[in-house]
Amino acid sequence: MATKHVQYKTVGTCSQIIDVTADENNVIQQVFFLGGCNGNLQGISLLVRGQHIDDVIKKLDGVRCGMKSTSCPDQLCRALEQLKAAPLEP
């Protein structure tokens, strides 16, 4: 099965990097966050696994953290947008 993969450097959040992989059908296979609220981000990672990229973006895009203009879920959407455009790897 071919996959695509990105490591996204976050902006404006406690997490620093989001590492995400999807299959050729844009179904998320795994997500890892570096930094941030470990328990919450592990939960988000488990919830989005097996979901289509577009469905996750629809649900999480625009989520804010306190007074910040973004959040880890919102930054995940930015990573997923990059992932959609990434080339497939054999």
Backbone as ProteinMPNN parsed JSONL, in Angstrom:
{"seq_chain_A": "MATKHVQYKTVGTCSQIIDVTADENNVIQQVFFLGGCNGNLQGISLLVRGQHIDDVIKKLDGVRCGMKSTSCPDQLCRALEQLKAAPLEP", "coords_chain_A": {"N_chain_A": [[0.844, -1.181, 0.0], [0.597, 2.173, -0.875], [1.7, 5.175, 0.681], [1.471, 8.512, 2.089], [3.346, 11.123, 3.628], [4.014, 13.634, 6.067], [5.97, 15.951, 7.973], [5.035, 18.382, 9.954], [5.79, 21.633, 10.937], [4.581, 23.28, 13.622], [2.759, 26.367, 14.307], [2.332, 28.785, 16.734], [1.457, 27.151, 18.828], [1.736, 24.906, 21.682], [2.636, 22.37, 21.011], [5.209, 21.225, 18.81], [5.879, 19.87, 16.462], [4.03, 18.06, 14.045], [3.613, 14.856, 13.026], [2.442, 13.068, 10.422], [0.728, 10.467, 8.678], [-0.875, 9.157, 5.792], [-2.957, 6.974, 3.787], [-3.218, 5.989, 0.266], [-5.823, 6.681, -0.263], [-6.354, 8.909, 1.176], [-6.865, 8.403, 3.861], [-6.245, 8.663, 7.239], [-3.472, 7.221, 8.757], [-1.625, 7.313, 10.883], [-0.775, 9.566, 13.557], [1.457, 11.693, 15.155], [2.35, 13.841, 17.76], [4.787, 16.202, 18.688], [5.649, 17.517, 21.668], [3.417, 19.703, 23.529], [0.164, 19.081, 25.069], [0.277, 16.086, 26.304], [-1.578, 13.9, 26.935], [-4.067, 14.818, 25.877], [-3.357, 15.154, 23.193], [-2.602, 12.589, 22.452], [-5.102, 11.43, 22.587], [-6.495, 12.837, 20.549], [-4.988, 11.945, 18.375], [-5.636, 9.191, 18.346], [-8.388, 9.341, 17.868], [-8.57, 10.441, 15.286], [-7.329, 8.618, 13.671], [-7.825, 6.405, 11.002], [-9.767, 7.953, 9.895], [-11.022, 9.967, 7.173], [-9.069, 12.468, 5.616], [-10.384, 14.886, 4.793], [-12.744, 14.816, 6.321], [-11.788, 15.118, 8.932], [-10.623, 17.659, 8.774], [-12.935, 19.216, 8.307], [-14.176, 18.975, 10.804], [-12.312, 19.946, 12.728], [-11.065, 22.288, 11.892], [-10.271, 25.613, 12.584], [-10.568, 25.519, 15.344], [-9.858, 26.993, 18.441], [-7.403, 27.803, 20.972], [-7.858, 28.954, 24.012], [-7.035, 32.339, 24.157], [-5.515, 32.307, 21.92], [-4.967, 32.36, 18.348], [-5.082, 29.96, 17.127], [-4.793, 26.358, 17.496], [-3.746, 23.089, 18.69], [-5.43, 21.114, 17.395], [-6.314, 22.709, 15.228], [-3.877, 23.281, 13.982], [-3.247, 20.7, 13.242], [-5.02, 20.421, 11.137], [-3.809, 22.139, 9.271], [-1.498, 20.65, 8.795], [-2.673, 18.39, 7.667], [-3.722, 19.455, 5.324], [-1.364, 19.968, 3.926], [-0.534, 17.344, 3.713], [-2.446, 16.205, 2.006], [-1.604, 17.177, -0.431], [0.836, 16.007, -0.725], [3.233, 13.817, -2.307], [2.681, 10.357, -3.172], [4.286, 7.664, -1.517], [6.067, 4.707, -2.214]], "CA_chain_A": [[0.0, 0.0, 0.0], [1.326, 3.437, -0.932], [1.324, 6.142, 1.712], [2.098, 9.817, 2.031], [3.809, 11.469, 4.958], [4.598, 14.965, 6.284], [6.291, 16.449, 9.303], [4.606, 19.777, 9.894], [6.224, 22.477, 12.05], [3.419, 24.069, 14.036], [2.91, 27.788, 14.572], [1.413, 29.337, 17.725], [0.957, 26.143, 19.771], [2.736, 24.264, 22.546], [3.254, 21.296, 20.225], [6.198, 21.8, 17.903], [5.853, 19.161, 15.188], [3.007, 17.034, 13.854], [4.06, 13.864, 12.06], [1.198, 12.409, 10.026], [0.786, 9.581, 7.514], [-2.17, 8.726, 5.255], [-2.837, 6.05, 2.663], [-3.511, 6.573, -1.053], [-7.215, 7.154, -0.27], [-6.405, 10.022, 2.127], [-7.309, 7.952, 5.182], [-5.144, 8.859, 8.181], [-2.951, 5.981, 9.319], [-1.038, 7.61, 12.186], [-0.456, 10.953, 13.88], [2.274, 11.888, 16.35], [2.64, 15.225, 18.117], [5.955, 16.436, 19.524], [5.323, 18.621, 22.559], [2.003, 19.924, 23.77], [-0.522, 18.362, 26.157], [0.455, 14.706, 25.868], [-2.797, 13.092, 26.998], [-5.05, 15.318, 24.911], [-2.896, 14.925, 21.826], [-2.722, 11.154, 22.201], [-6.521, 11.194, 22.329], [-6.804, 13.33, 19.205], [-4.344, 11.03, 17.427], [-6.428, 7.957, 18.266], [-9.706, 9.636, 17.294], [-8.522, 10.741, 13.854], [-6.814, 7.451, 12.941], [-8.872, 5.719, 10.251], [-10.703, 8.945, 9.355], [-10.609, 10.624, 5.941], [-8.477, 13.782, 5.862], [-11.385, 15.951, 4.64], [-13.684, 14.765, 7.444], [-11.108, 15.679, 10.104], [-10.506, 19.1, 8.548], [-14.263, 19.807, 8.521], [-14.51, 18.98, 12.237], [-11.343, 20.584, 13.614], [-10.568, 23.555, 11.357], [-10.706, 26.822, 13.272], [-10.605, 25.368, 16.799], [-8.921, 27.905, 19.095], [-6.958, 27.458, 22.322], [-7.887, 30.187, 24.8], [-6.989, 33.581, 23.379], [-4.68, 32.105, 20.736], [-5.72, 32.317, 17.091], [-4.999, 28.598, 16.618], [-4.72, 25.308, 18.518], [-3.165, 21.868, 18.122], [-6.321, 20.552, 16.379], [-6.3, 23.588, 14.06], [-2.602, 23.052, 13.316], [-3.371, 19.394, 12.589], [-5.683, 20.679, 9.845], [-2.799, 22.676, 8.352], [-0.656, 19.517, 8.421], [-3.454, 17.522, 6.781], [-3.792, 20.121, 4.019], [-0.089, 19.665, 3.271], [-0.492, 15.911, 3.439], [-3.265, 15.934, 0.821], [-0.837, 17.536, -1.625], [2.111, 15.285, -0.734], [3.303, 12.681, -3.241], [2.624, 9.006, -2.613], [5.553, 6.933, -1.372], [5.793, 3.266, -2.387]], "C_chain_A": [[0.888, 1.242, 0.0], [0.803, 4.372, 0.152], [1.918, 7.496, 1.373], [2.33, 10.285, 3.452], [4.313, 12.904, 4.982], [4.969, 15.122, 7.748], [6.047, 17.945, 9.241], [5.087, 20.514, 11.13], [5.087, 23.419, 12.402], [3.79, 25.524, 14.293], [1.878, 28.171, 15.631], [0.845, 28.339, 18.71], [2.096, 25.608, 20.62], [3.389, 23.085, 21.844], [4.163, 21.943, 19.189], [6.152, 21.178, 16.516], [4.693, 18.18, 15.2], [3.499, 16.138, 12.721], [2.834, 13.033, 11.693], [1.377, 11.64, 8.719], [-0.635, 9.204, 7.102], [-1.921, 7.746, 4.114], [-3.233, 6.748, 1.367], [-4.946, 7.074, -1.189], [-7.441, 8.321, 0.675], [-7.047, 9.645, 3.456], [-6.091, 7.997, 6.113], [-4.76, 7.528, 8.821], [-2.33, 6.192, 10.694], [-0.741, 9.09, 12.311], [0.36, 10.956, 15.162], [2.503, 13.381, 16.537], [3.908, 15.248, 18.953], [5.666, 17.676, 20.352], [3.821, 18.727, 22.745], [1.47, 19.095, 24.932], [-0.622, 16.889, 25.783], [-0.842, 13.898, 25.858], [-3.83, 13.522, 25.973], [-4.639, 14.996, 23.48], [-2.858, 13.449, 21.47], [-4.167, 10.806, 21.866], [-6.925, 11.644, 20.939], [-6.221, 12.38, 18.161], [-5.148, 9.752, 17.246], [-7.775, 8.197, 17.596], [-9.662, 9.859, 15.79], [-7.985, 9.574, 13.029], [-7.981, 6.714, 12.283], [-9.901, 6.653, 9.641], [-10.142, 9.526, 8.051], [-10.126, 12.038, 6.28], [-9.537, 14.884, 5.809], [-12.381, 15.974, 5.791], [-13.067, 15.385, 8.698], [-10.982, 17.192, 9.956], [-11.844, 19.791, 8.796], [-14.588, 19.949, 10.004], [-13.591, 19.864, 13.073], [-10.826, 21.941, 13.136], [-11.142, 24.727, 12.139], [-10.814, 26.694, 14.78], [-9.516, 26.257, 17.4], [-8.568, 27.393, 20.48], [-6.879, 28.756, 23.121], [-7.935, 31.408, 23.907], [-6.123, 33.461, 22.123], [-5.555, 32.021, 19.484], [-5.716, 30.923, 16.468], [-4.976, 27.625, 17.789], [-4.027, 24.106, 17.89], [-4.11, 21.207, 17.116], [-6.348, 21.389, 15.097], [-5.001, 23.405, 13.277], [-2.567, 21.678, 12.65], [-4.039, 19.56, 11.228], [-4.698, 21.247, 8.836], [-1.875, 21.546, 7.87], [-1.383, 18.612, 7.435], [-3.617, 18.138, 5.393], [-2.502, 19.883, 3.237], [-0.02, 18.204, 2.847], [-1.299, 15.557, 2.193], [-2.468, 16.18, -0.46], [0.479, 16.772, -1.753], [2.079, 14.133, -1.732], [3.208, 11.353, -2.496], [4.026, 8.41, -2.578], [5.236, 5.45, -1.504], [5.884, 2.495, -1.085]], "O_chain_A": [[1.825, 1.34, 0.793], [-0.381, 4.359, 0.49], [2.76, 7.614, 0.483], [1.607, 9.898, 4.37], [4.963, 13.351, 4.038], [4.368, 14.515, 8.635], [6.763, 18.678, 8.561], [4.827, 20.078, 12.252], [4.678, 24.25, 11.59], [4.958, 25.869, 14.471], [0.686, 27.917, 15.456], [-0.151, 28.632, 19.372], [3.27, 25.827, 20.32], [4.573, 22.821, 22.055], [3.919, 23.065, 18.746], [6.359, 21.863, 15.514], [4.402, 17.55, 16.217], [3.764, 16.599, 11.611], [2.253, 12.368, 12.551], [2.063, 12.08, 7.797], [-1.493, 8.962, 7.951], [-0.828, 7.691, 3.548], [-3.544, 7.939, 1.361], [-5.256, 7.811, -2.124], [-8.584, 8.687, 0.95], [-7.694, 10.472, 4.099], [-5.041, 7.435, 5.803], [-5.604, 6.808, 9.354], [-2.485, 5.35, 11.578], [-0.491, 9.78, 11.323], [-0.001, 10.301, 16.14], [2.814, 14.095, 15.584], [4.088, 14.405, 19.832], [5.462, 18.761, 19.806], [3.054, 17.94, 22.19], [2.236, 18.487, 25.679], [-1.511, 16.495, 25.028], [-1.161, 13.271, 24.849], [-4.404, 12.685, 25.277], [-5.471, 14.614, 22.657], [-3.059, 13.088, 20.31], [-4.431, 9.995, 20.978], [-7.619, 10.919, 20.226], [-6.884, 12.049, 17.178], [-5.323, 9.28, 16.123], [-8.253, 7.351, 16.84], [-10.609, 9.508, 15.086], [-8.168, 9.545, 11.812], [-8.993, 6.434, 12.924], [-10.81, 6.203, 8.944], [-8.927, 9.568, 7.857], [-10.707, 12.715, 7.128], [-9.58, 15.733, 6.699], [-12.821, 17.049, 6.197], [-13.746, 16.095, 9.44], [-11.212, 17.928, 10.916], [-11.882, 20.845, 9.43], [-15.204, 20.933, 10.415], [-14.048, 20.476, 14.038], [-10.206, 22.668, 13.912], [-12.354, 24.822, 12.332], [-11.128, 27.68, 15.447], [-8.383, 26.268, 16.918], [-9.332, 26.645, 21.09], [-5.961, 29.556, 22.938], [-8.772, 31.503, 23.01], [-6.013, 34.414, 21.352], [-6.729, 31.659, 19.555], [-6.286, 30.724, 15.396], [-5.125, 28.03, 18.942], [-3.75, 24.104, 16.691], [-3.646, 20.77, 16.063], [-6.4, 20.835, 13.999], [-5.018, 23.378, 12.047], [-1.929, 21.508, 11.61], [-3.652, 18.896, 10.266], [-4.742, 20.879, 7.662], [-1.514, 21.487, 6.695], [-0.783, 18.122, 6.477], [-3.645, 17.418, 4.395], [-2.537, 19.629, 2.033], [0.482, 17.873, 1.773], [-0.884, 14.704, 1.408], [-2.641, 15.472, -1.453], [1.161, 16.876, -2.772], [1.026, 13.544, -1.975], [3.607, 11.247, -1.336], [4.836, 8.621, -3.481], [4.236, 4.984, -0.959], [5.68, 1.281, -1.07]]}, "name": "protein", "num_of_chains": 1, "seq": "MATKHVQYKTVGTCSQIIDVTADENNVIQQVFFLGGCNGNLQGISLLVRGQHIDDVIKKLDGVRCGMKSTSCPDQLCRALEQLKAAPLEP"}
